[in-house]
Amino acid sequence: MVRHTPLAQPGGQQVKSKWGTLRYLAPGKFLVGNIGFFVANDTVLQVAGGTCPDGSTPSDDSKCSIDGLDEWVQAAPHNAVVQFSGQAATLIRETQ
């Protein structure tokens, strides 16, 4: 069963972070593990190496713009740790 919102833990607490393979659902909406989430303009993306989704070189702190994220996730598997605030990702950190 696919869930479209962060899972609640016992006691009603939301999941604050989740590790897994990023999967594309719809424009601006993704899955990590079994948790669906949205990205926002202020979502921070850190790549493990290579290039950013928009084809640029990451900054010294590995931060990238989320421009092109939909295509990047669809093009190849990426494992990541995602931190949430409600149904939106605040940080997507690619892991190797």
N, C-alpha and C positions, 0 to 999 in steps of 0.2 A: 504494500500500500504506500503510495506516495503522499507525503504531507506537504502542504504548501505554506505553512507557517512554522516558525521555530517551535520545537517541541517543548512542552512544559515538563519540568521535572517534578518529582514529588514535592508537595507543599506549594505548588503553583508557580514556581520560579521558572523563568525562561532560560533556555540554553544561551550561554554567553559566547561560546565559541565552539567550533566544530572543525575537525580535520577530515579530509577525504578528497575524492576526485571531483573537480568542478564539472558540472554538466549544464548545458544550455537548455532553457525551457521556452523562453519567448524573449522578445527584445527587452533588455534590462532586467530579466528575471532568470535566476540560476538555481541549481541544486548543489549542495555539498553534503555527501552522505544522503540522508533522507530528509534534509531540511531545505525548504525552498526559501529564497530571499530575493530582495530587490537591491539594485545598486542605486546610489544617488550621486549627484555632482561632487559631494564632499567625501565619497568613499575613497579611502587610501588603498592604492594597489602597489605592492612590492613584488618584483620579479626576482627569481633565484639566479638568473643569468640571461645572457642573450639580449634580446630586444624587447621593447615595450610593445603592447598590442598595436599601437599606431605606427610601429616601425622605427621609432626613435631609440636612442641609446638611453638606458636608465641613468638617473642622477647618481651621485656618489652614495646615497642612502638607498639605492635600488627602487626609488619611487617612480611611478609612471602615471600618466593620465589614464583614465578608464576609456578614452576614445578607442574604438575598435575592439573592445572587450568581447562583444558578442561573437565576432568572427574568430578571435584568438582562441576562445574556449571551444568553439566548434571545430577548429582546424586540427587540434592535437590535444591529448589528455594532459591536464595540469593538476597536480596535487597541491592542495592549499589548506591553510588554516584560515578560517573566516571568523571574525568577531562581529557580533550583532548588537544592534540597539533596536528592539522591537523586531519588525520584519525586514529591516534594512541592514546591509553590511556596512560596518564602519571601517573595517580593514580586511583586505584579502592579501594574504602573504603566501606566495608560491613557495613550495618546498620541493626539494629534490628527492 
